Amino acid sequence: MRKSKEEIRAGERRESSVGMKRLLIGYRTLMEESLEVEGVTVAQLRMLRALEEHPEIPAAELARTCYISPQSMQAVVTRAEREGWITRSAAPGNRRVLNATLTAQGKTVLERGSALAAEIEQDIWRDVKRSELQQLNATLAKGLLRLSERLQTRQKAAARYPQTQGFLKQGRTDTLRAHDAADRDRADTQHLPG
């Protein structure tokens, strides 16, 4: 029996979704293995990048940027301070804002981690033309826009019908929006996994 155009398209969409997932899992695995040798985690590297770009950042936003819980973020920040990668102080008048400065050692860790990420990315995309990457990025941007719209719709439904809150994962929508904005700002210079 011959497949319809919609069945073929559905198969291609599924193949793309599975391929993206496999690529991200593989990329993260390579990053974690490479960073482990350096004694750093992906979350710690993200934290260093975020603090470099935004020295005064609310703790909750920092946790979202690093894709970890606020409790885990506290442990990451504490270790970074203990390792001498950052110095920190509370913001005057707002204990939720973390004032942190990367030390020379922290900048070195960040530079090394960024270089490792760039090496992995270079290897992954070695035989892909720039025009193909541009097309892929444009296609992914369309998909991310649709995903963001769908998550926003779910968030609005959660606000309207609070009893569904547990099912809709409101915080993930906020996280996606925050990451979308940050990723757009860093798209040309960022070499860290997202």
Stockholm file with secondary structure:
# STOCKHOLM 1.0

chainA/1-194         MRKSKEEIRAGERRESSVGMKRLLIGYRTLMEESLEVEGVTVAQLRMLRALEEHPEIPAAELARTCYISPQSMQAVVTRAEREGWITRSAAPGNRRVLNATLTAQGKTVLERGSALAAEIEQDIWRDVKRSELQQLNATLAKGLLRLSERLQTRQKAAARYPQTQGFLKQGRTDTLRAHDAADRDRADTQHLPG
#=GR chainA/1-194 SS CCCCHHHHHHHHHHHHHHHHHHHHHHHHHHHHHHHHHHTCCHHHHHHHHHHHHCSEEEHHHHHHHTTSCHHHHHHHHHHHHHHTSEEEEEETTEEEEEEEEECHHHHHHHHHHHHHHHHHHHHHTTTSCHHHHHHHHHHHHHHHHHHHHHHHHHHHHHHHCGGGHHHHCHHHHHHHHHHHHHHHHHTTTCCSCC
#=GC SS_cons         CCCCHHHHHHHHHHHHHHHHHHHHHHHHHHHHHHHHHHTCCHHHHHHHHHHHHCSEEEHHHHHHHTTSCHHHHHHHHHHHHHHTSEEEEEETTEEEEEEEEECHHHHHHHHHHHHHHHHHHHHHTTTSCHHHHHHHHHHHHHHHHHHHHHHHHHHHHHHHCGGGHHHHCHHHHHHHHHHHHHHHHHTTTCCSCC
//
